[in-house]
Amino acid sequence: MSDNAAIRTENLNLFYTGGHASQALKDINIAFPANRLTTIIGPSGCGKSSLLKSLNRLHDIHQNTRIEGEVYLGGEPVYQSRRPVPDIRSRIGYVSQKPTALPMSIYRNVAYGPRIHRSLGKAELDDLVETYLRKVNLWNEVKDRLHSPAAQLSVGQIQRLSLARSLAVEPEVLLCDEVTSALDPISAQKVEETLLQLKEDYTIIMVTHLMHQVERLADHVVFVYLGEVVEAGEARTLLNHPGKEATRRFVSGHAMPDVALRATA
């Protein structure tokens, strides 16, 4: 799988160094296959979102964190890169679980990132905005009100707008952190349908608590427990025939022990 990895980690460790010092990620070595949808699963508080945010240096904005190890985007390091951090983040998009519209029009929400990273004329921006609103299945719903405030959209529409805004800077990898958790079932279904279409062009890595969602969407699954990757593999195999006891307990809905079982068969 590593030969086809879009992004991978090497001996990745994350430490919180504030008043309650702790290690959130422990020696993470994982490769995420290109043009596949990978879900990261595990109990609450066990490092799923910490791992996701480490992939595009979102922990840099917090003073009381320390990263050891490396993340590679293709063959290029993310942490030891000479590129400016905004350039790195433009290659690794991120959508949070809370649908967020920038305080501006629908049009300007999508055009915001491209305007920062490139010099584009109005015709080019018009085409770009339409292209990415179409990619997230939102164009037909908003094409007649592009210059209306984005905050007037429904929560589900705002989440798809957030996807469009992330895609508009043309990332190679898209990180999604529980992106349907705040949505009603119909809106969540629309976002899921969008993600299934997007994986043809992007590598998608998604944190989710919903096992039915994993079954519907995932090509690949990574199970994280107590800051460690316990098991990773093809979704069908890992969900139906897990190789580790901790994985078996989690996917079957049983209580988890308070120690990691990475080495337990």
N, C-alpha and C positions, 0 to 999 in steps of 0.2 A: 504493500500500500504506500510506503514512503516514497517510492519512485514516482507516484502520481499525486504526491501531497502538494496542495496549494499553500498550506501553512503548517508549520510543525513547531514543537517545543523541544528544548534540549536541557535536561536537568533544571527545570524551572522551579524556583522557590519564591514564595511571597511571604513577607513578614510584616505584621503590623507592630509598630514600635512605640506606640503611645502608652498611656497609663495602663492599659490591659494588653500588654505585649503578647503576641501569639504568632504561630506560623499557620498561615491559611492554605498554602499550597506546598506540597512536599515532593520534590524530585519528579516533576511531571515530564514525561517523555511520551508525546503523542503526536501523530500525524493525521491531519484532516484531509481527506481525499478531495481532489478538484472536481467541481461541477457535481457535487453530491450534497444532500442535505443531511448534516450530522446533528443529532440531538445530544445534549449533555443532560444527563439525568442524575438523580440522587436526592437524599433527604434535604430538608431545609437547613441552611447554615453549614453545609459541608463543602463549600468551595466552588460551586458551579458558576455563579456569577463572577466570583473572583478570578476564575480561570478565563472566562470569556473576556473580561475587561483587561486582563493582562496581555491579550493578543494584540491590542492596538494602543497600549501604553496609557490607558485611562487612569491607572493608579498614579501616574505622574502628577496629577492635580492634587493629590493628598500628600501632605508633608510627612505623616507618620507611617510611611510604607517603605519597604526595601525589597527590590527584586534581585534575585541571583539567577544565573542561567541565561538562556537566550530563547528568543522566538525567531523563526526564519520564515520570511515571506518569499516563496520560491527558494532561491539560494541566498537571499540577502538578509542580514541580521536586522532586527527591528530595534533592539536596545542599543547595540553598538554601531548603529548606522550614522553616517555623516549627514544624512538628509535631515532637514528640519522636521520636527515632530508633526506639524500640520500636514506636511507632504506624506508622511507615513500613514497618518490617520485617513487621508483621502483615499488611500489604497485599501483600507480596511474599514468599511463602513460600520456604523453601530446604530441600532434602534432599540430604545429602552422600553420597558414594560408600560410606562406611563405615556400615553399619546400626547404629544406636545406640538403645538403649532407656534411658530415664531410670530411675534406681534406685527404682522404685516399681511399682505394679500396672499392668496393662494399662489398666484404667479411668482411673486417674489420669494415665497418659501422655497419653491423648486429652484429658482434661479440664483438663490443666495450663495451657495457653495461655488458653482461655476464662475460667478462674477469675481470671487476672491482668487481662484486658482488660474483663471484664464482671461484673456481679453477677447470678448465676444460682442459682435454687433447685435442689434435688435432682432434681425431676421434669424440669426443663429440661436439666440435665446428663445425666441418664439418656438422654433423647431424643437429645441431641447426640452422646453417645458411640456410641450405636447407629447413628445416621445416618452418621457418618464412618467407622466400621468397615465398614459396608455399602458405602460408596462405594469403599473399597479392597479389597473382596471378602475381608474378614477376619472378618466378624461370625459366620458359621456355624462357623468354626474355633475361636473363642474365647469365644462367648457364655456357655458354662457355667463359665468360669474367669476372669471379668473382674477378680477381685480377687486373682489369682495374680500373682507377680512377672513383669513383662514380659521379664526376662532369660531366663526359661525357654522362650521361644518360639524357633523355628528362626531362622536368619539371614534367610531369605526372608520369614518372617512379621514379623520385626523391621523389615525395610525397608518393608513395607507399613504397619506401625504408625507408622513415621516419616512416611510420607505422610499417614496419618490425622491425626497430631499437627499437621502443618503446615496441613492443610486445616481443622482445627477452629477456627482463628482467622479463617476466612473470607477468605483472600487473594483478590486479583484475578489475580495472576500466581504461577505455581509454577515455581521454579528447581530443576532436577535435575542434579546433578553426578555423572555416571557411576554412576547409581543401581543398575545391574545388574552392575557389574564384580566385586563380591565374591560373587555368587550362582551357584549351580549352574544348569544350563540350565532345569530345570523351574521353579524359583523365579523365574528371570529372565523366563520366558515369562509367569508370572502377573503380574509387575510391568508388563511391556509391555502386557498386556491391560487392566490397570487404567489405565494412562496413556492408552490409546486411548479408554477410556470417559470419563475425566476431561476430556479436551480439549473435550467438548461444553459444559462449564461453566466451564472455566478456560483461560487462556493459559499454555501450558507451553513452557519453554525448557530444553533438555536438552543437556548436553555428553556426547559419546560418541566412543569410538575405533572403534566397530564399524560398518563400512559396511553390513553386512547389516541391522543394526538401523536405520540411517538409512533404508534402502530400505523396511523394514517400517512404520516409524512416522511418518516426517517428512512434513509438508505443505510446510515451508519449510526451507531450509538456508542457514547462514552459514558461509563458509569463512574461517578466520583463519590467517594465516601471519606469523610474526615480528612479532606485535603489531598487525598491520593486518588490516582486513577486505578480502580480495582480491575476493570475489564473494559475492553473496547473491541468492536467488530461489526460485521454486517448485522443490520437490525434484526432480520428474521432469525438468524442463528443466536444472537445474544438474548433476544426476548424469549425464544422457545427452548433453547438449549444452553443456558448460561453455564460457564465453566467454573465459576467461583460461588462459594456458599453465600457470600454477602449479596452477590447479584441475584441469586435465586430467591433469597429472602425478600429483597426489595421489589423485584418485578412481580412477585406473587402476593405482595401486600402484607408481609409479616413484619413484626417489630425487628428493628435493627439492634445489634449489640453495640456496646460503647467502645469497642476497639476495632481497628481496621482489619479486614480479613483478606487482604490482597493476595497473600501467599497460600491461602487455604483453598484446596480443591473442592 
